[in-house]
Amino acid sequence: MAGRLQQAIEFLIVAGAVTAIFYIVALLTKLISKKTIGNKKYYQWAFGTGVVVFFGLRAVLLAPERHEAGTAPIAAIATGLDAPFIAPPKDKVESFIPQLKSAVDSLPPADKSQANDAIAFIEFCAAMNIKETEPAKFAAWGDSDIEANALSKMYNFANTNGDKMTLRKYIDLADEFKKQKPEWVKQYTAAQQTSNKQNP
């Protein structure tokens, strides 16, 4: 209702202003040339012109912003945890580890800590999965095998996400593991506490 009232007021203002201009023109014409043009038909035409001007102004002022052909709005470039993290192709998978390290190291301190915590927990989950599903295989593994398995899982996850991949997705993945495997969270926390005591 308020919008309609405002529109009606705006219409009266514009139509009145246009009619006033026509009145001044008629008055000046009468004073200069002694001719009377301000008859009923003249003011009806003035009012009609006011209507056209009003709706013309609304069309211009309320029109959506247009962009030149071949151009698009400039999107904000994501940074930090939300910056694109595109996995290398499979024939260059060896570059994944330095790429991951470089991306994490470039983060602000708080984001870096969050990313490192998530990656460490994902590595732990990958090891626990093998330990529970293939205990004999896990028993034969060394630390390098465990790490290689975890990094392989992380690469596959990044590769699956394609150009939508970001470091934040690793954090989301870690959070999802924590929901699904609360017992692993307890074991991970205990392992971290033990490690901290051994390496103060």
Secondary structure as GFF3:
##gff-version 3
##sequence-region A 1 200
A	DSSP	alpha_helix	2	33	.	.	.	ID=ss1
A	DSSP	alpha_helix	40	61	.	.	.	ID=ss2
A	DSSP	three_ten_helix	80	82	.	.	.	ID=ss3
A	DSSP	three_ten_helix	90	95	.	.	.	ID=ss4
A	DSSP	alpha_helix	96	105	.	.	.	ID=ss5
A	DSSP	alpha_helix	109	133	.	.	.	ID=ss6
A	DSSP	alpha_helix	135	140	.	.	.	ID=ss7
A	DSSP	alpha_helix	143	161	.	.	.	ID=ss8
A	DSSP	three_ten_helix	162	164	.	.	.	ID=ss9
A	DSSP	alpha_helix	167	180	.	.	.	ID=ss10
A	DSSP	alpha_helix	182	198	.	.	.	ID=ss11
###
